[in-house]
Amino acid sequence: MTQELIDLRNSILEQRYTDALAIVDELEGMSKKAILRQIKSFLKVLLIHLIKNQIEKRLTNSWVASIRNSLIEIQDINLKENQKSYYINQDEWNSWLEDEIELAIADASLDVFGGMYNEFQLAEMVNRAEVISIARKFLELTYVYSVKDLPKAIAELLVQLPGGENWKLGKM
């Protein structure tokens, strides 16, 4: 990126505006790719914990924190600078979720029941459609609720998950 900025400065100083605009386009592309990579990372964390919840039928405080923090970060990163549009629109999550679910299953296999199942065994156990459906419900909250109200909305949805009522009552 540093080289691109040097090239941009030189292009402007030398009045090569077409070259300067091409560099600006390249920088914008690099920035968007970095943002989407961040969103993808938090999305995978969300999926991992939803998979663990589905298989183990329980919620832990650390899983709750990971789910909540992932969604808060996704909400923050996904909203563009103009505060009116998104990098990933509400109706575009299916392909992202489908792309990430297999990697999430592989990573979740390291933790589910203490790593009792390898990724192939766990893949046979996971109801992908259900995990994706639940993830989509959580992601929809990021479009509907303000930063201030999002954690409460997430908690209300978490209570509906397997083991959620016990988590709410502190009986993990």
N, C-alpha and C positions, 0 to 999 in steps of 0.2 A: 504494500500500500504506500509506503514511503516513496518508492520509485515512481509510482503513478502520480503522486502529488508533485514531485520534482518535474516530471514530464509535463504535467498540467501547467505549472508555473511557467516553464520554458515556452510552451506552446502559446500561452497568453502573451508573454513578453515579446515573442517573435511574431505576434499577430497571426498565428496559425489557428484560427478559431474552429475550423472543422476538426482539426486534430484534438483541440481542447474539448470540444463537445463529445468526441468519441471516448476520450479518457473519462469524462464525467459519466457517460453511460456505463462504462466499464466499472467505475467505482460504485455506482448505484446498484449494479448487478451483484457486485461482491457484497455490498451491505445487505441486500435482500436475502442473498444466499445464507449469510451468517445468521440473520434473524430467523429464517426458516429452520436452520440447523438447531438453533436454541429451542424453538417451539417443539421440534421433533424429539429432542432430548427429554423435555418435560412431559411430552405425550407418552413416551416410552415408560417413564417412571409411573405415570398414572396407570397405564395398562398393567404393568408388573404388579402393582398393589391391588388392582381389581381382580387380577388372576389369582393372586394369593388368597384374597377374600373369597372368591368363588370356590376354590378347592378346599380351603381349610374351614370355611363357614364361620369365620370369626373376624373381628377387627381389633387391632392393637392401637395404642396411642401413637406409635411411630408410623404405622400405616396411614392413620388418619392425618397426621402431620404431613406426610409425604404427598398424599392425595390433595389436601388443601393447598399446600405450598406450590405444587405443580400447577394447579388450576389458577392460582393467583398470579404466578409468573406467566402462564400462557396468556391470561387476560391482559397483563401489562405489556408483554412483548408483541402480542398480536395486533394491538391497536396502533395504527399508524400515527405519525406526528400530527396530522391534521385533526386527530381525535374524532374522526367521522367515518373512517373506513378501516378495513382490516387486511392483513396479509393473507389470512385464511378466512374466507367467508363462512357463515354458519352452515351453508349447504354443501361445503366442500370437504367436510371432515371424513366422510366415508373412505375415500381413497387413502387418506393419511392413516387412518386407523387400520385399514386392511394391510397397508404396507408395513406397519410397525408391529402388528400382533405376533408374528412368528418370532421376531427378535425378542419381544417381551416375554413370550413363553420360554424361550431358551434361557433368558436371564432369570426369570422367576423360578425355573427349575433348581437353581442354586439355593433357593431359600424355602420353597414350599416343603413343609414338614421336615425341615432341617436338611434339605437336599436329597430326600429319600428317593425321588424320581428323577431320571435323566430327562433331557429335553424331549426325547422321542416319546417316552412314557407319558410325560405331562401333556404333550400335544394331543394325545389320545383322550385325555381326561377333560380338557378345557372346552367349554362351550363358547366358541369364538363369537358367534352371533350375539349371545347374551352379554359377553364382556364388551363388545363394540357398542351394543345398545345402551348399556349403562354408562360407558364412557361418553357417548354422545349426549346423554342427559346431563352429565356433569359439565361438558363443554358448552352446552346451551346456556347454562347459568352465567357463563362469562360474558355473554352478550346482553343478558337481561338485567343483571344486578350491578350496582355500583361497586367500586373497590371496597367501600365501607360495609356494604350489605352482603357481599359475596361469601365471606366466611360463614355467616349464619345460614345462608341458603345451602351451602355445601354440607354443613352439619345436619340440616334437616333431611337431605338426601342420603347422607351416610347412615342415618338411623334406620333407613329402609333396607339396607344391605344385610346379608346374612351375618348374624352376630352384632348387628347395629344396635339393637335394643339393649343387649348386655353391655355394650360399650357405653351407651348413654347412661346406664345405671351404675357404671363403674365396676362391672362384674366380668372383666376380661379374663 
